[in-house]
Amino acid sequence: MAARKDIDGSASVPEFYGKELRWKREEVGLTLEGAVGGSFYAPTYLSEIERGQRRMPEDLAHHVDRVLKTDGFFGRRCEDVRKAKRKGHAGYFERILEAEKHAKSIEEWCPTVAPGLLQIPDYARAVVQATHPLAPDDEVEEKVNARMSRARLFEDDHKIPAYWVILHESILRHPILPLERMAEQLDRIAALARRRRIVPQVLPWNSGPYPFMLGTAKIMTFPDAPPLAYTESLHSGDTIDDPALVEEYRKSYDLLRAAALPPEASLAMVEDAAEDYRNGKQAD
């Protein structure tokens, strides 16, 4: 049996939290299975929290406090761990940033811009600069680099989530970059689809009323935890873990998917728009 690796509690806030959690669990003689028994989470989820690889959700923290009889310690401190920022990302996005790495499936609706996971650097830079017009160059580049790090999710051959994205047609028609660079952005989306890393659909501009006419949506499922939904506005984001509300987002997303073009037709539209930009044309 391989020796258990120690946790360096000085490395970061999540590692410190995880080390305290493991110490208390072992002090009372509980296994990982015993600690999560009665919750919606698998032992592997708690193990990754103990190693600082995941951050503690509030409902699991309160469950652990009850099981370990820690008088609310882990519930009070889990918010501190969530606030331990990673460079280049907004604090409200921390939970989703981590969740993307562990997701079994990700389904996303983007009505105005290409999703961060699919952006090329120039596109990401244009979006960041439009949102933060007074930000210094080093701050802009930090945000762009952070977004590009997220995009590496599709390069891991061993753990790629099933990713389904619905794009509004206006994203294809709105050249926020020079035409040649817009072609590269759409080529990126098409290439991931051709490599079977993603399934894109396009909602036509003339589709009439549709679900999610307000706001974005990201719905994620996991092999060892309940599903999450996430919606974002200009300077804030909301992570939703209430099962009933997540289910409502799920139903709305399914209706939106039914209104969008089929994947093959959508991919053809993306590639046609890229070719138009490459030929110096701006689509009507």
N, C-alpha and C positions, 0 to 999 in steps of 0.2 A: 504494500500500500504506500503510495507516494506521501511524503511529508507535507503537512498542511503549510501553506505559505502564510507568513505573518503579515499583518496589515500595518503599514506605516501611517499612524494617525496624524503625523505632522505634515503629510504631503498636501492635504487639502481639507476643507471643511467636510465634504462627504466621506473621506477616509476616516477622519476623526470620529464622526457620527457612527460609521459602520463598525469601527473597532469597539466603541462603547457598547453598541448593540450586541455584537458577538460576545463580548465579555459578560454582559448581564445574562444573556441567554444561556451560556455555558455555566454560569454561576448557579443558576437555578436548576441545571441539569436537563434542559430541554433540547431536543433535536430541532433541526430546521422544520421538519414535518410537524412536530408538536407545536412549534411557535406559530405556524400559519394555519393550523387546524381550526376550522370554523370560519375562515376568511375566504375571499374569492381568489386568493393568490397562491401560486405554487411555491414549493421550497426553493426552486432555482431563483425566483424573484428576490426572496429574502437574502439568499446567499450573495447575489450581486449587489444588494444594498450594503451588506456587511463588508464587501470588498471595495466599496466606494464607486462601483460601476453604474449604479442606479440611485436615484434619489427617492426618498420615502414619500409615498402618497399619504395624505392626511388620514384617510380611513384605515389604512394598514397600521399607521403609527398609533392610533387610538386602540386598535386591536392588540398590538404588541404590548402597549401599556397595561391593558387589562390582564393579558396572559402572564406577563412578567412581573406584574404588581409594582410598577415603577412610578406610580403616582403622577401620571401624565407627562413624564420627562420627555419621552420621544415624540409625543404629540406637540409639546411646546417647542421643541428644537427642530422639528422637520421643516418649519417655515424658514428658519435660519439657513438650513442646508439648501433649500430651494433658491434663496436669495444670493447664494455664493455664485456670482456671475462668471460666465465664460466670456472671454474677450470677443467683441464683435457682434454680440447678440443682446437683444433687449431682455430684461429680467422676466417679463411675462411669457417669453418664448422658451424659457429654460426646460420646462417639463416636456414640451413637444420635441425640442432638440434631442433630448435623451430618448424619448419614446420612439422616434424615427429609427433609431439604431436597433431597437428590439422588436419592431413591429412585424407581424406576420403578413399584414396587408395594410396598404395606405390608399385611400380614395380621396381625391382632391377636386375641388371646384374652384376655378379661377376666372372671375368675370372681367378683370381689367388688365392684369399683367401676367406674364408667364410665371409659373410657380418657382420659388427659390431653388428647389431641387433640380430644376431643368435649365437654369439660366447660365449663359456664358459670361465671362468676366465683364465685358463691355456693357452688356445688358444690365447686369447687377449694379455696375457703377452708375449707369444712367438712372436707375430706380433710386439708389441710395442718395445721389446728389439732388434728385428732384424732391425727395422727402426731407433731406437735411441740407438745404442750399448753403448754409453758413458753416458747415462742418469743415475742419481743416483736412488737407489731403491725407495725412497719416490716419486719421479717424475713418475716412471714407475707405481707404485701402484695407484697414482692419476689418471693416464690415464686409467688404467684397471677398477677402480671403476666407473669412468665416463661412460665408455662403458657399464658396467653392469647396470648402472642406465637407460640407453637408452633401454636395453632389457626388462625392466619392462613394456614397452608399451604393450606387449602381455598378461600381467596379469590383465589388467583393463577390467572387464567384461562389462563395460558400454560404452566404447569408444575404440574399437579396429579397426584400419584401415584394409581394405582388402589388404593383403600383398602377392604379387606374386614375387618369386625370381627364376632367372635362374642361375644355377651354371655350370661352366665348369667341365667336368668329372675329370680333373686333380686335382681339389680341393679334391676330394674323394681319390685320389691315392697318394697324396703328404703328407707323414707323418711328419708334422712339430713338432709333439709331440711324446712321447713314444706311442707304439701301443695301450695300454689300454686307454690312455687319448684321442687318436684319435677316438677310439670307442665311448667315452663319447661325444665328439664333434658332431659326426654324429648322435648319439642317441638324442641329443638335437634338431637337425633339424627334425629328424623323429617324435619325440614326439610332437613337435608343429604342424606338418602336421597331425598327428593322432588326435590331439585335435581340428583340423580345425581352427587353428590360422593362418596358412600360407599355400600357395600352392607352392611347389617347383617343378621345372623342371630341368633336367640335359641335357646339351648339350654334346653328345658323342665326345670323342677325335677324332674320325675318320669321323666327319660330313662334312669335306671339308670346303670350304670358307663359311663365314657367316657374317652377319652384326655385327658391334661392334667388329671387330677383333682388333681394337685399343681402349683401354680405358674402363672404367667402366661407368655405367649409373644408375641413379635413377630418376624415373618419379613419380611425386606426384600430385594428384588432391585434391581439397578442396571444402567443401560445400559453402564457402563464399568468395572465392578468385580464381584468375586464376591459372592454373597449373604451375608447376615448373619442370625443369630438372636440374640434377646435375651430373657432371663428375669430377673425381679425378685422380690425378697422385701422385707421391711419396710425395712431400712436398707442394702441392698446390691443390686447388679445385676451380671449377667454377660453380656458380649458374646461370642458364639460365632462364629468364622470358619472353623473346621475344616470343609472341604466335606462329609466323611462325616457329621459330627455334625449339620450344618445340614440335610442330607438326611433324617436321622432325625426332626428337628423338623418338616420338611416333610410327611413321611408321617403323623405323628401329627396334624398340623393338618388334613390332608385327611380323616382318619377322624373327627375332631371335627366338621368341616363337614358330613359325611354324617349325623351324628347330630342336627344342629340342624334347626330348622324352615326351610322355604324362605324366601327373602328377602321375598316379598310377605306371607306369613303372619306373618313376624317383624315387619315394619313395622306391620301391623295390630295386633299385640299391643302394640307400643310406643305406638301412638297411642291404643289403648283404655286402657292404664294411665295415660297422660297425662290423658285425659278423666276417668277416675275421680278422680284427684288434684284436677283442676280443680273437680269437683263435690263435693269434700270427703270423698271415699271413700278408704279405704285398702284395697287389694286383699288378699284372704286369701293 
